[in-house]
């Protein structure tokens, strides 16, 4: 599991993650959701039966800040007004 910020998830970024062979850079696409699995081909452990390297998976965890300044709150409110978005829209229970 790799924690990323809300802005990194929204805008996309490059992060460095550990593998068994050392660190590698991973591109996080813009708009990624928490729980998304990104595959690192050939960066996993060796299968003892086939002797082939497996894949490593990076699971994205979006972590919001615990404390937001007044300026940060204002900016988030501006974002909400300029880019309204309801992630629950279209769910079967969203009209209840």
C-alpha positions, 0 to 999 in steps of 0.5 A: 500500500502506498499513501498519496495525497488528494492533489497527487491523486487528482493531478497525477504524479511520479512517486518512488516505491520500494521493490525487492531489488531497490526503489523504482519510479511509478507514474500515478495517473491523474484521477486515480482512485483509492484502492487502485492496483498498479502492476510492476511487471517482473518486480515481484518474487521468483516463483520456485516452480517456474523460476520466473519473476512475478509482478509486484502490485502497488495499491493506492491509498488516498490520504487526506490531510488531518489538519487544513488551514483556513486558506486550504479550506477556502481553496477546496471550497473554490474547487468544489464550486468550480468542479462540482463532482458527486462520486455517489451519483448513479449508485442504486441507493443514491436517490434514497 
